[in-house]
């Protein structure tokens, strides 16, 4: 018997076998980064390929799964996108947007807002600037926390227990995890982190947390800045404006623990 059925058979008054199979597939693939064949999925769930064939076809047609050229299945971002429409997320976007618009006007840079969803960063909102050249990140894009600057900032503000559970899923070595952990304290002291983009040459990523009234992480505010010819490499102007913006957004949810005036005097790289 599959794990999902073991958990739910005592709770369900009305069984919907096809739906149960679909949920099992989504739960399985949500924790796996590499595509799996129908045979692999059936084996891991303790089911037959015949049981899952129509379920997989339906999930693929509805956009929840992506099937590659080798007939391997992986999760799409559709569930992330649906989750971003949740009322609490909509409220966060609504309250953050006016402050993000002020930030883009001040910096002449686009900015975006990221949310931690199922151990990944999801871009939930973006405000474009009116500059002739700027960098914009696609709403709906998602990536592993430890692979991007905003994810690093998110990890720095998650609890030790949450980070420990995350590290268990990454496959990183103990030395790599220790290196990341050693950098988190500096990020928390500064209140932000700036680093060269891991994707694009000549771009600097700056990220700062949006904290709730209880000091817990709500989201991460990000600016990807294109270094222009003749421009100073000093990123203080961007980080200072971002800290003020993050504080303003956090204040929408009550008094916060973030102190931009104290944090802006330090740099985390």
PyMOL commands that set and color helices and strands:
alter all, ss='L'
color gray80, all
select helices_A, chain A and resi 3-8+17-30+38-45+49-61+78-83+87-107+145-147+149-157+160-167+174-190+236-251+260-263
alter helices_A, ss='H'
color red, helices_A
select strands_A, chain A and resi 65-67+73-75+111-117+120-127+142-144+193-196+203-211+217-226
alter strands_A, ss='S'
color yellow, strands_A
deselect
rebuild
show_as cartoon
